[in-house]
Amino acid sequence: MAPLRTAAVTAERVCRFEFPERPGALLHFLDVVGGRWNISLFHYRNHGADFGRVLAAFEVPASESDAFETFLAGLDYRFQLAEHNVAYQRFLTHDRQPDGE
């Protein structure tokens, strides 16, 4: 089985967010990112709650790790880094090994 992701996406940081369901929430997020990091994945889902669930990934060089974590803290949105999540490791990384290999 071939990898599911391109090897061109490197140094990816995956986060889960809770976006408040209010006008301008996504625009605020994008303004704060400001084009600094490439957003390599963005998935939004809402089930009628006061917040939407977002899974997003950013290409963040190791040299910018501190700046990225400052960005996350400054958003005022609940978040959780997900790169150690088993589902992420199993299904979303480009270097995963297929079952049985």
Secondary structure, 3 states (H helix, E strand, C coil): CCCCCCCCCCCEEEEEEEEECCCCHHHHHHHHHCCCCEEEEEEEECCCCCEEEEEEEEECCHHHHHHHHHHHHHCCCEEEECCCCHHHHHHHCCCCCCCCC
